């Protein structure tokens, strides 16, 4: 499988080609997902409910998303990695830039 990029996925749209995105939180599952040929992985703020037991995604922080993004990143070689910006961490341009920078550094 070649490296999946946003450009490669955008090129599919005019052709009506679909692609898959799976939510993942660690390196082990990232390897499994990638080996299945899934084009993109999302580290979602849903980790607040799935892993942490919260009733919503609101308590999830950028640091938590960054931690899981870094774990998933270590399990990938070709799959596009997408990370959520947690609620409120994009309320201003400065907050969005800080959050985006942390997530980009993570993986």
Secondary structure, 3 states (H helix, E strand, C coil): CCCCCHHHHHHHHCCCCCCCEEECCCHHHHHHHHHCCCCEEEECCCHHHHCCCCCCCCCCCHHHHHHHHHHHHHCCCCCEEEECCCCCCCCCHHHHHHHHHHHHHHC
